Structures are given as structure tokens and as C-alpha cells.
Amino acid sequence: MSEQSDYRANERAQLRVLFCIGVTPTFFEMRADGIADVIGAVGKAFEDLADRFGITVLGTMDDDELMVGSSATWPWTAYVLADAPDLAAVTGVCNIVRETTIGDHRLWRYLRIEARVGRPLFFANA
């Protein structure tokens, strides 16, 4: 095998996933007392990803200081970089937005999530 293709032969036991989370305009149209309910529900919905889905969170980033307003696409408001055992686990995390309810609405009324799936980069690692 050539040196150039060696990096592609690395162990692929885990998927590297970037969960990209956007906040919808509906969130910003809410009354102040409703925002606290959504924030609380989001925190609870995304807790314990390791036990629920086998997800290992490597890092998070919240861009809400410099990204103000809704984000329907790139650049997103928040990111979660993680390792996942399989696509079912990735789907499970995305389903959080589909399945979590806040009052009469699902979380997807307030958030959008997209997962980018690949493998660890062969360079620039700690």
C-alpha cells in the first residue's frame, strides 16, 4: 500500500461526527418566559449522550457571542464534535430534536440539527 493511501486504512471502529445546531426564527419570536423553558429542555434532552447512544463528546462550541439571530444553515450557532459507534447512534442524537416535546411543540420548532459524518483527520491531532 502506498504511503498516500495509508491514512485511509486506519481503524474505522468509530465515526467522527460534527453535530451542527441552528436556532430557528421561532425561538427568537418567543416571549422571555418561554425561552427559559426551551433552554432547560435542550439541556435535559442532550444530557448523557454516552450512556444513551454510546457517543463520546470530544468538544463543543457555542457561537452565540458572535453569531446573533437565527441560523438555518452555515454558519451554525452551536457544534458538538463527537465519536459515535455507528450511524444508528448519530440518528439517535438527531432524533432528539424530532422527539423532545416542549409543551405542545417538538424541539424542532426551536432548533435544527444536522450531522456531518466522517473519520478522524490523519493530521493536526494533539
N, C-alpha and C positions, 0 to 999 in steps of 0.2 A: 504494500500500500504506500502511496506517495505521502510525503510529509504534508502536502497541501490538503489531502483528504483525511489525515489522521484526526483532526479536530472533530469531524463529523462522526467518528466511530466511538466517541466517548460514551460512557454508560448513560443510558436513557431511562433509568428507573423512575425519575421524577420529571414532571413537566414544569417548566418555568412559566409563570403566569403573571401578567400585569393586568390587574383589575382596574379599569378606568371608570370613575364615578362622576356623573354630572348631576347638577341640581337643576330641576325644571323651573320654568317661569311660575308654575302653580305654587311652589314653595314661597317665592318672593311676594306672591299676592295674598298670602295668609295673614291673618291677624296675629299680633305678637304672642298672644296666649297659646295659639295653635303651634307655633314654631317650637316651643319647648317640648310639646308632645312628640313632634316628629323627631327632634334631636334625640330624645330619650329612647324612642322606638328604634331608631337607627343603631344606636349604641348597643341595645339589647339584641337586636337581630343579627348583628355581626360579631357577637362575642363567641368565644370558644370554638373558632373555626377548626382548630386542631382535632379536638375530640369529635366534633360533628362530621367533618369531611376529610380529615387527615391532612389538612392544609398547614404548611409551615410558613408563617408570615416572616419574610425577610426584612421588610421595611415598609413604611407608609409615608405619604407626602400629602399635605393639605395645602392647596394653593389659594386659600380664601383670603389671604392678606393682599395678594397682587391680582387675583382673578375675582372681580366683583360682578355679581349678577349670574344669570343662568348660563349653563353650558350644555348645549345639545350635542356637541361634538368637540373635537380637539380645539383648543386645549381644555382638558377636563378640570374639574375642581379638586378631585382627590384621586389618589392612586394607592393601590396595595400591591406590592411585589411579593410573590409567594412561590413556593414549590407545592405542586399538587401530585397526588399519586396517579391520577387518571382524569380523563375528560368528564367522567361522572361527578367527580368532586368539584371540578370547575363549574359544571352545570348546576350543582347543588348550591354553590355560593351565588351564582347569578339568580337562581330561583328564590333566593331570599327576598329580592325586590318584587318578584311575582306573588309570593305567598304571604308576606307580612302584611297585616292589616293595622290600620290606624283609624279608629272609628269606623266609618262606612267606606273607607277607601283603602286601596292597596298602596304599598310603599312606592310603586312605580308612578304614582301620581306626583311624587315629590323628587324621586331620584331616577336616574338612568344608569345602567351598568353595562359595561362591555368588557369582555376578556380577550386579551391577546395572548396566545399560547405559542411557546417555542421551547428552546432549550437554553441552558446556561451558555453565555458567551465564552469562547475559548481564550479570551484575553481580558485584561483590565479587571482581574479579580484580586481581592485582598490577599 
